[in-house]
Amino acid sequence: MPARSSGSSVRGASHTSVRIVGLALFAQFGLFGMIMSSWMSRIPSIREALDVTALQLGSMLIAGGIGSLLGAFIVGGFVARFGSRVILLAGIVGNTLGFGLLAASVLLPSQPLFLLGMALNGACGAFINVPININAAAYERQIGRTVLPQFHAAFSIGAAAGAFSASLFSAAGTSAGAQVIVMTGAITLLRVLTLRASCQPTAQKARTATPQRTRGAFRSALAAWAEPRTIMLGIVLLAGSLSEGTAGTWLSLAVVDGYAQPEAIGAAVYATFLGAMTVFRITGVRLIDRFGRVWVLRISGAVVLVGVLLFIFGGTLPLAWSGVVLWGMGAALGVPIAIAAASDDPEHAGQRVAVVTSFSTIASLAAPPLLGLLVDQVGVLTSLLVVAAAAVISLSFSSAVRRSELSVVTTQTAPVRIAE
């Protein structure tokens, strides 16, 4: 069970200021999901503008994953050296430039500009993802209750809003390039407006950093790769990302091919998965506070396992659909739990979050081609047994998310003020 401070963990901060910080972080997560999904929803138009095949476009999209992996390797050191606010601002600026390149690549059109924009966005995505997660984890410690999954729910809500906005732009006949420009401009403005408040939870740490502590930041970031607990947390996050990402890539197709349903039903089933995951990220936090991370992660892995097996072997659409609900519920909390556990020690949170999130990038790079090969060999339903295996892996490493001694002592004896 998470430690509670004796008294307010946010002494010196007004209720309003604490709420503003929470809303700013919620906005940052939501905007991150929105900007990513809004342009991805226009992939058919982008493919047509670039005049490439689906296979060629898929290969070009890998540039984003490579950039993200490279960003994940270096962002921990940069956060430790310069602080989360500076790195988040750098990520926002780079993201804006990256989406500008993507818009130009569609409007011109230019395949090299598209590749450059993808790589830059991938790297800058890590420079946004890590700072907002370590600030959300710090905010969670400071208020004394679990909220990180709710911020991840904000990402899902933002992604749904981004997809809906893309459909409106498409229906209005707006080009994908013009849409990217409009959405990027609006989202960048909102990101900048919420920047200061969203980084307030780690502002005190940045102010008290000394040259001696920051000089070895990059060495410390590399050292995190040699920590057994951090690697185990990365494996837990990889399993969670695989469960969530596989649903996004293959679930609709599995309904169409495996259950002989029209595409609209496949889309509805995937929407059910997203809905179950989002709702449980909002409501499931009470379970973490009540029973602790390890217990909840184990139950989550078991629920994913049951849900996936029910979807694969259910035989009828109603049973398969109910399995998807369980799958979505079970997939909801694994990723935020792993990130929260990596942030237990505030001193090394940036480095460790960078390491564990890189496992998610590895999953996004390796899973699509490997699962595609399995689909060709054994069929789409049977290939989803990979998700069942990921659930077993998550169960095997669940003890790694147990709250560390340092985080308990820090929360009980030295609460950090959110606002001064």
Disulfide bonds with the S-S distance in Angstrom:
none
